[in-house]
Amino acid sequence: PSSSSTLGAQVAFLQGERKGQENLKTDLVRRIKMLEYALKQERSKYHKLKFGADLTPGEKKPEGTEPGECPRPQIGVTRADLGVSDPPNPPPPVSNGPAEVTSLDGGPLAWKEGRQLLRQ
């Protein structure tokens, strides 16, 4: 009598444990899918910014487009030999320091110039 009630309690406990593990698994799978989707969106955004075109699902990525992956020229090999070309108009370098401020009058012209600098 007490043995069967102990076994019943153990079975109920283990079933609860299993249900909890299944819920955890489905939650983790859902989170993984969400992160994979976000990563796919970021890669697409990066590709669009770098190459100016969307990457269609069937299209193969050009070599060296993975983050951290870039073709390293060997001695005597030029970038052209590797099929790598410089961008036609590289963007101007952006400094991380404060911009040089010539006047602090705060007039509308200074504000417009500041907005223009931010847009660049």
N, C-alpha and C positions, 0 to 999 in steps of 0.2 A: 504494500500500500504506500508506504512512504518512499519506496524506491521508484515507483511509477510516477509519483508526483514530482520527485526530484528530477527524473528524466524529462518529464513534461516541461518543467521550468527551464531545464537546460536547453531543450529544443526551442522553446519560445525565445530564450535569450539569444541563441545562435541565429534564429530566423531574423530577429531584430538587427543583429550585427550584420547579417548578409544584406538586408534591405538598406541599411546605412551605407554599406560599402558600394552597393549598386547606385545609390543616389549620389555618392561622392564621385563615382566613375562617370556618370552621365554629366554631372556638373563640370568635371575636368575636361571631358570630351567637348562639351559646349564651349568652354573657355579656349581650348586649343583651336577649335574651328574659327572662333572669333579672332584670335591672334593671327592665324594663318591668313584670314581675309584681310586684316589690317596690314599685314606684311606685304601681301599682294598689291594692295592699294598703294602703299608707300613705294614699292618697286616700280609700279606703273608711273607714279608721279615723278620719281627720280629719273626714269627713262625719258619721260616727256620733257622734263626740264633740260636734261643733258643733250638729247638728240632732236628735240623739237617735233617729235612724232609719237603717236601712241604705238605701243607694242601689241599687235594683235595676237590672240591666243595661239594660232598656228605658226606665227613668225618666230624664227630662231633669233636669239639675242646675239648681237655682235660680240666678238671676243673682248674680254676685258671690261664688261659692263657690270659684273658683280662687284659689290662694294669690297674694297681691299684687293681686288684682282686687277692687275694691269700688266700688259706685256712689257717685259724688261728687255731693252735692246742688248744684244750681245756685242762684244768688241768687233768693230768693223761692220756692224749692221746698222743701217739708218732706220729712222722711223718710217720712211717711205717703203723700205724693204718689207717691213712688217705690216704694211697696209694701214698704218696709223697716220692720220694727218692732223695738223693743228686746226683748231676752230677758225673759221674765216675772220671773225671779229671777236677776239677774246675780250671779256668784260674788263673794265679798268680795275686795278687793285683797290680793295676796300680796307681802310685802316680800322683798327679796333679802338683807337684812341679818340679823344674828343676832337671835333672839327675845329678848325681855326675860326674864331669869332672876331670879325672886324669891328662890329658895332653892336651895342646892346640897347638900341633905342626902342625896340619893341614895336616899331611901326608896322603897318600892313605890308609894306614891301619886304621887310625883314622876315615877316611871318611867311609870306609866299616863297621867299628864297629858301627858308627852312623846310617848307613842305616839298619844294622841288628837290632839295638834297635828299630828303627821306625817300622820295620816289626812285632815285637813282640806284 
